[in-house]
């Protein structure tokens, strides 16, 4: 028997939570990331597998994602991981 904890909210989940305190909090804890020439990393590589609370990922473009976090600690940890990724990640050669 297996079960999984999934803290990643879907578009439907966000619609159900519209105009709630949860969504308002998440909107204050969001960051837009334009990966540009860099390969978009797996979500495990950018620390989303160890979040403290719910999060939502909105696709804004081919290389642009917006991340919403319910817990401010997750936003802070995510931004630190992004800084590390920016330093070590190679530029995408597949143009």
Secondary structure in CASP SS format (residue, H / E / C, confidence):
PFRMAT SS
TARGET T0000
AUTHOR 0000-0000-0000
METHOD secondary structure of the structure
MODEL  1
X C 1.00
X C 1.00
X C 1.00
X C 1.00
X C 1.00
X C 1.00
X C 1.00
X E 1.00
X E 1.00
X C 1.00
X H 1.00
X H 1.00
X H 1.00
X H 1.00
X H 1.00
X H 1.00
X C 1.00
X C 1.00
X C 1.00
X C 1.00
X H 1.00
X H 1.00
X H 1.00
X H 1.00
X H 1.00
X H 1.00
X H 1.00
X H 1.00
X C 1.00
X E 1.00
X E 1.00
X E 1.00
X E 1.00
X E 1.00
X C 1.00
X C 1.00
X C 1.00
X E 1.00
X C 1.00
X C 1.00
X C 1.00
X C 1.00
X C 1.00
X C 1.00
X C 1.00
X C 1.00
X C 1.00
X H 1.00
X H 1.00
X H 1.00
X C 1.00
X C 1.00
X C 1.00
X C 1.00
X E 1.00
X E 1.00
X E 1.00
X E 1.00
X E 1.00
X C 1.00
X C 1.00
X C 1.00
X C 1.00
X E 1.00
X E 1.00
X E 1.00
X E 1.00
X E 1.00
X E 1.00
X C 1.00
X C 1.00
X H 1.00
X H 1.00
X H 1.00
X H 1.00
X H 1.00
X H 1.00
X H 1.00
X H 1.00
X H 1.00
X H 1.00
X H 1.00
X H 1.00
X H 1.00
X H 1.00
X H 1.00
X H 1.00
X H 1.00
X C 1.00
X C 1.00
X E 1.00
X C 1.00
X C 1.00
X C 1.00
X C 1.00
END
